[in-house]
């Protein structure tokens, strides 16, 4: 307990700000139904009303409250992004370490497969699949997770290859340990540091990716709110000087920056591969 | 005082450490050390790692590694250089004070020829024209005994050997005709047979040019050959300073006495028994499909409860032999037998019982343990894996083993990062011991350790052998270690066994050429050894 307290005390201001903002986004997302002043899909005013005491952030192209939609949108965006990232890490890191541990043709097969997937631009790949498949939440998570896992695979394989040649892994092999022990007990704990830092970045990429998909109309479908689709719905307003499209865009940027600040800090905290305590 | 070149008065060096998750700590690296060096003399700085010898050695160049705070006075040629401006320091470095680093391979720029780099500082300071500098460099190459001195300079660093590179670096330091050269462990990374040549070249160059030198090393036997005076350091404190003869022949302080008398283990070798526990017959092995055999027709036997030492320079194939025996590299010819049973060539084909009976201890204890596991997991895993011990029973056995290796219960919850070098190696020994093995392969287990710590490890290994009747296959390049613990010895050279037999037979004449050279190259802790060795060398 005292340990985490001193950790908090020594936290730089940037990380503090990042953590604070990330938490408020999180609270916004979790408690959206209770916090939001209006319903997500109900027209409560005229279209594109400016900010007022009644509508803090104004209304959108159909007269719905922007603040409420932003809160519900945070929920959808962050859930999909988080689940997709989790999926990407489960697949990517395990496959990456396995490729490093087995080496030889197993490594070749997985790595070349990943190369093929990576050689196709992700956005176009996702658009092609989504134009045939229904844009459900599950589908989005699966596609984003699998596409992103190729990036995670690259990193975890690179890290694991270096750890795999260390004497302690050889010692485990000489002891006769199975692959499961080597992957999960010898290599994974030592690969965790770069992977955790990458987790933060990947989450942000997932948010951006989802927003792009939604902006293009193939992501989250109306009337469900999502930051990317909110930008899309309100983009016409910009021509008339209505800032409604800029508000969800700003939310995306703010979330990206704050999560990055936290990820940076975690990376700095745990770069010491030698130390076992702080882990 | 006229001929005093270097005068360090009350030098204190401090730094701030930032342990993760804790408050910053002030550390004193060097604690008020004073020394003087006369022009043309050589002062040896000796101590274990962490003694502050390199840090002191760098101070006459006015240089401290990042984050270091120097206080005190460092007078070079009558000026206190700690007060000097950066510009004054630039004038000093490379002109009056030069530096020879430990790893010449890392200190040369691979993209330039040796000549370019040897004369660089001389030209930079405008001390000579290019032509003069090159002529001087060739002269130095000649003095240092480098082959083909006229054309040596036109080669690139990767085209010459490690020993030659170290000599080229000495030429680089000598070229601007400085008053003081700092040698920082110049021969530590070299094989003994190369070390003796480099040592002789350095000594000869110092004598002929009349340059003053600080010679930093952890090897007392080496420094005794080149230094006029020796300063013994320990943890930043001056222990003793005196002439080389006085330090070697009548050391005053207990610590110096321990350093001088290190490797005085008394071990009477046992005669081999009829049935060997490990038998290597005519084994050859190669990496990948290169066709170059790293091992070529190796045969040797090891009896139960005894120690077979494998000696050789780097590249002699001794570690490869260990990989063949452990099953990491299948041999392409020959057979390894363990307890009269043929050992399968690959790891996968061996059963758990064989794996248990054959354990290994590594050179670098740091990387031989998972940094994310505690000592309990590290030592306890073989207990669970081979004997199914769990929970309290396992913890009790781990504590027992910790007592065996003279560490005790207090270490059980520590991580490897919280252990010293010697303690780490002890934990590795306990891990090997936990499997109750019949044979332990020790791959250079003491070469990364300071002499006194290494001594403790060797004594521990000998005691455990007597207690558990375990056999050791002991791989090393250090003949002093071999004398201390081996029952039989195999000398390896370029993948072949050149000499093999019981310890006293191998180490007594008549010798073959290579063993003769190897034995003569081991520095001995007496004055004038280098000259003696060189005369027999050439004779």
Interface residues (C-beta under 8 A of the other chain):
Chain A: X3 X6 X7 X166 X167 X168 X170 X171 X173 X174 X175 X176 X177 X185 X186 X189 X190 X269 X272 X273 X274 X275 X276 X277 X278 X279
Chain B: X20 X21 X326 X327 X328 X347 X350 X352 X355 X356 X358 X359 X360 X362 X364 X367 X368 X369 X370 X371 X372 X373 X374 X381 X382 X385 X415 X416 X417 X418 X431 X435
